[in-house]
Amino acid sequence: MRFPIDTTQLAFTVTSPPMPAKDFATKKVKVTDDGRPVMVVTLLAMDGTDSTKVKFNLAGEQHHLTPGLPVRVDGLAYGMAKDGEVRWWMAEAVVPMVTGPVTAHHVAAPSVAASTAGGEGTGAARGRNPVASRHGAAPAESGGVA
């Protein structure tokens, strides 16, 4: 039985690099009927108050899924065998929410240069001290006049 999951209120983050799935019987890497590798993808699912790991297989190379990358999960479902003892997660696709690799650049605060690029008055609009000089020091500290 397949139970679809509404992911509209969930956030997902990749927790580890995708790894090739292994066939339990042969211990070889699993492949689809058309020869694509099957990869194990592990995500952290969060709803704002709680979180849990979700691990499932996806067909095809998934090298674009790097740890820390926020993603959207399409077609997430929870599967269960008729006897209820065997359970698994499944998904149709995992899509990055940002383009390119996640780096400190994506989460860093704007630099002083970026906040003053529009001229002297721009810094105040971005929450900087309007009395401070371009280098962030107050006039009394720098010894100069603003």
Secondary structure per residue as TSV (DSSP state, phi and psi in degrees):
chain	resnum	aa	ss	phi	psi
A	1	M	-	360.0	145.1
A	2	R	E	-119.0	126.5
A	3	F	E	-112.8	108.2
A	4	P	E	-67.9	146.0
A	5	I	-	-112.8	129.9
A	6	D	-	-79.7	112.9
A	7	T	-	-97.3	6.8
A	8	T	T	-65.0	-24.4
A	9	Q	T	-104.4	13.3
A	10	L	-	-115.9	150.2
A	11	A	E	-116.1	142.8
A	12	F	E	-126.1	142.2
A	13	T	E	-134.2	137.0
A	14	V	E	-68.9	132.1
A	15	T	E	-102.3	-24.7
A	16	S	E	-153.3	158.5
A	17	P	E	-62.6	142.9
A	18	P	E	-60.0	141.3
A	19	M	E	-120.9	150.6
A	20	P	E	-63.2	136.3
A	21	A	-	-78.9	145.5
A	22	K	B	-109.9	142.1
A	23	D	-	-75.4	127.9
A	24	F	T	-63.0	-38.1
A	25	A	T	-74.5	-47.4
A	26	T	T	-95.2	-16.3
A	27	K	-	64.8	13.4
A	28	K	S	-94.3	162.7
A	29	V	B	-64.0	132.3
A	30	K	-	-72.2	144.7
A	31	V	B	-136.1	155.2
A	32	T	-	-77.1	172.2
A	33	D	T	-58.7	-30.1
A	34	D	T	-92.8	11.1
A	35	G	S	91.2	1.7
A	36	R	-	-77.7	143.0
A	37	P	B	-69.3	150.9
A	38	V	E	-102.4	127.8
A	39	M	E	-112.8	143.2
A	40	V	E	-89.4	123.3
A	41	V	E	-114.3	130.6
A	42	T	E	-118.0	124.9
A	43	L	E	-123.9	158.2
A	44	L	E	-103.9	120.1
A	45	A	E	-98.1	131.2
A	46	M	E	-132.8	141.4
A	47	D	-	-117.8	9.6
A	48	G	S	99.5	-21.6
A	49	T	S	-124.4	-21.3
A	50	D	-	-148.4	166.0
A	51	S	E	-148.8	158.9
A	52	T	E	-154.5	153.0
A	53	K	E	-79.5	140.2
A	54	V	E	-125.1	123.8
A	55	K	E	-127.0	129.1
A	56	F	E	-155.5	170.1
A	57	N	E	-97.2	142.0
A	58	L	E	-130.2	139.7
A	59	A	E	-77.2	141.1
A	60	G	S	93.0	161.9
A	61	E	-	-61.9	140.1
A	62	Q	-	-128.5	34.6
A	63	H	T	-63.2	-18.7
A	64	H	T	-73.6	-11.0
A	65	L	-	-92.6	100.1
A	66	T	-	-108.4	149.7
A	67	P	T	-53.4	135.5
A	68	G	T	91.6	-9.4
A	69	L	-	-75.9	123.7
A	70	P	E	-73.5	135.9
A	71	V	E	-135.4	163.2
A	72	R	E	-109.5	137.9
A	73	V	E	-108.7	120.6
A	74	D	E	-97.5	133.9
A	75	G	S	68.7	34.5
A	76	L	-	-68.5	134.9
A	77	A	E	-148.5	159.0
A	78	Y	E	-113.5	124.3
A	79	G	E	-106.1	150.4
A	80	M	E	-147.7	134.6
A	81	A	-	-68.1	160.4
A	82	K	T	-57.4	-33.9
A	83	D	T	-79.4	-10.8
A	84	G	S	82.8	-4.2
A	85	E	S	-84.6	-26.9
A	86	V	-	-105.8	124.7
A	87	R	E	-132.6	151.2
A	88	W	E	-159.1	157.7
A	89	W	E	-97.3	151.8
A	90	M	E	-147.2	156.7
A	91	A	-	-151.6	154.7
A	92	E	S	-82.6	-40.3
A	93	A	E	-159.9	154.1
A	94	V	E	-123.2	120.2
A	95	V	E	-118.2	125.9
A	96	P	E	-59.7	142.4
A	97	M	S	-86.5	-17.0
A	98	V	S	-125.6	155.9
A	99	T	S	-93.5	142.7
A	100	G	S	81.0	175.3
A	101	P	-	-71.1	149.6
A	102	V	-	-80.1	123.8
A	103	T	-	-133.9	176.0
A	104	A	H	-59.3	-26.2
A	105	H	H	-59.5	-35.2
A	106	H	H	-71.1	-23.0
A	107	V	H	-115.5	-4.7
A	108	A	S	-75.2	151.2
A	109	A	-	-71.2	156.5
A	110	P	-	-59.6	143.5
A	111	S	-	-75.5	167.1
A	112	V	H	-61.9	-41.0
A	113	A	H	-61.5	-41.0
A	114	A	H	-68.0	-35.5
A	115	S	H	-79.0	-14.9
A	116	T	H	-111.0	6.0
A	117	A	T	-61.7	-28.8
A	118	G	T	-85.6	1.4
A	119	G	-	121.4	179.4
A	120	E	T	-61.3	-41.5
A	121	G	T	-76.0	-14.1
A	122	T	H	-65.8	-36.4
A	123	G	H	-59.4	-39.3
A	124	A	H	-64.8	-35.4
A	125	A	H	-68.0	-21.0
A	126	R	T	-98.5	13.4
A	127	G	T	92.6	5.4
A	128	R	-	-80.1	161.7
A	129	N	-	-68.8	116.4
A	130	P	T	-66.0	-15.3
A	131	V	T	-89.0	-18.2
A	132	A	S	-70.2	152.6
A	133	S	-	-76.7	176.5
A	134	R	T	-58.6	-25.4
A	135	H	T	-94.0	8.4
A	136	G	S	90.9	-6.8
A	137	A	-	-92.4	143.9
A	138	A	-	-70.4	151.8
A	139	P	H	-53.6	-40.1
A	140	A	H	-64.9	-33.8
A	141	E	H	-75.0	-34.8
A	142	S	H	-85.0	-15.0
A	143	G	T	81.4	-3.1
A	144	G	S	-103.7	-177.4
A	145	V	-	-110.0	137.8
A	146	A	-	-71.1	360.0
